[in-house]
Amino acid sequence: MRIIDFFKKLRKRKREESSEMNEKNASTSRRSRFRNSNILKIKSQYIKALPLLGLADIPSIQTEIKGGNIVILNISHFLKNSGNKTRELKRAVDQLSYISKIHEGEIAQLGDKYIIMTPSPSIKIWREKLQINF
């Protein structure tokens, strides 16, 4: 009987060791799967304030929008000098509106000196609806 008991204990010990190893492997594989998942790879988004000095600045603004950043553009340069600057501002705003439409974002004017652009439909610009009472 003693030999049989010895083998039973040995077999039991091997089962416990193998189950512990399986548990360790399962937990490490879960951790590694979680580490490699896209959930942890969150891309940073920024709010960037940039000057709009001319049509030459539009490609860099488009790059920022493609990167997922919110852009606030200072258009005061166009407001200082009238004449050709007004036409150039209109062309720039038309191009920016087209870029915003391509990326399904939004564009809006903030006061007199700024334009804001959002990169995706998940970021909305709140617009207050005015109620006029007579």
ABEGO torsion letter per residue (X at the ends): XAAAAAAAAAAAAAAAAAAAAAAAAAAAAAAAAAAABAAABBBBBBBBBBBBABAAAAAAAAAAAAAGBBBBBBAAAAAABBEAAAAAAAAAAAAAAAAAAAAGBBBBBBEAABBBBBABAABBBBBBBBBBBX
